Amino acid sequence: MAINLFTLDTPETVPQKVYKLGDSAKINQSNITENWDEIKASAKGDLIEESKKNGYYRESGAVYESSSTLKPAATANGGVCNYQSDAFFKKDMPLVCGVDGNFMVGGAVFSKEELEECRAVMKAAANGIGCGIGKNADISYVNYAEMEIAANSVSAYASKNLNEKQAAVVNKAMKEYNDALTKLEEDTLSRKKAVEEKERQIAAAKQYELSQPASSGVYDTVNKHSGGSSSTKDKEDIGTTPSGRNKELIGKIKNLFSNIDISDASSWDPIMEKYKELVTPAYLAFGWNSSNGTLARMLNQDVSGFKSFMTNMMNAMHYRAIDYKL
């Protein structure tokens, strides 16, 4: 099932347990009412145990099917509470576990520690992507690279720390999260009917910028119609990134970052240089030129962000492996 980005902060509601009393319990309940003094006198002080024998006592977390049988409430291990993929990204830890303390997500069983670690890594991955709810609905070329870094990081973590079934569930969840970001952009653009307007504004900016330095006024206009967010670097620069619409370029960026080894920082620079080469034509078309240093600053800003993201992911992946005991 697809991940709903709008419900990740919604608190979990745990269904109330239903208690089922057998026929014998109903009969004995009447006996308890009619003969309470006699039962109390023969209970030898343990009224709770006597009530259990007669099917009258109810205890939180248990179901009494008959006067003598105690069965645990249905739990995750029985497949009743099988959490969806969004459990990895939810604000709060899932509440319902099995009698052994394990959780089921996507059909795979995780111990409490395993699920906590997976959530830490995957939430770090989601937080490192610069688009989504509360961020920017548009997906820039930078964001597509970030989405691949996130997926790559989660896959690397899963392959080293989880079994095959758990890893498959975790990787599928990260893919579903990225798919949800793509759908969010599509839905946003559809609602605003912004595709044609965005292309018109970008084309207008491109024509204007052929002969003008990068100015905040032009980019504010483009940004307004693209649904993006911007932050002024100085009077002549604007820190916004165009939404990625070139599918061929998107494919090349995703392929480039899908092969990066985030555990080897020495391998990052060649990939960063290739990224700059790929996006430079798009950035030039957007109006960022090299005459005033805007293009170089934006490319370096992208690269710095990627490296910071990968470092953060490495820290998240290894955090619980560190022994802090003295």
Stockholm file with secondary structure:
# STOCKHOLM 1.0

chainA/1-326         MAINLFTLDTPETVPQKVYKLGDSAKINQSNITENWDEIKASAKGDLIEESKKNGYYRESGAVYESSSTLKPAATANGGVCNYQSDAFFKKDMPLVCGVDGNFMVGGAVFSKEELEECRAVMKAAANGIGCGIGKNADISYVNYAEMEIAANSVSAYASKNLNEKQAAVVNKAMKEYNDALTKLEEDTLSRKKAVEEKERQIAAAKQYELSQPASSGVYDTVNKHSGGSSSTKDKEDIGTTPSGRNKELIGKIKNLFSNIDISDASSWDPIMEKYKELVTPAYLAFGWNSSNGTLARMLNQDVSGFKSFMTNMMNAMHYRAIDYKL
#=GR chainA/1-326 SS CCCCGGGTTSCCCCCCCCCCCCHHHHHHHHHHHHSHHHHHHHTTTCHHHHHHHTTCCCCTTEEESSSSCEEECCCGGGTSSEECGGGGTSSSCCCCCCTTSCEEETTEEECHHHHHHHHHHHHHHHHTSSCSTTSCSSCBHHHHHHHHHHHHHHHHHHHHHSCHHHHHHHHHHHHHHHHHHHHHHHHHHHHHTCHHHHHHHHHHHHHHHTSSCCCHHHHHHHHHHHTCCCCEEETTEECCCCBCCCHHHHHHHHHHHHTCCTTCGGGHHHHHHHHHHHHHHHHHHHTCCTTTTHHHHHHHHHHHHHHHHHHHHHHHHHGGGSCCCC
#=GC SS_cons         CCCCGGGTTSCCCCCCCCCCCCHHHHHHHHHHHHSHHHHHHHTTTCHHHHHHHTTCCCCTTEEESSSSCEEECCCGGGTSSEECGGGGTSSSCCCCCCTTSCEEETTEEECHHHHHHHHHHHHHHHHTSSCSTTSCSSCBHHHHHHHHHHHHHHHHHHHHHSCHHHHHHHHHHHHHHHHHHHHHHHHHHHHHTCHHHHHHHHHHHHHHHTSSCCCHHHHHHHHHHHTCCCCEEETTEECCCCBCCCHHHHHHHHHHHHTCCTTCGGGHHHHHHHHHHHHHHHHHHHTCCTTTTHHHHHHHHHHHHHHHHHHHHHHHHHGGGSCCCC
//
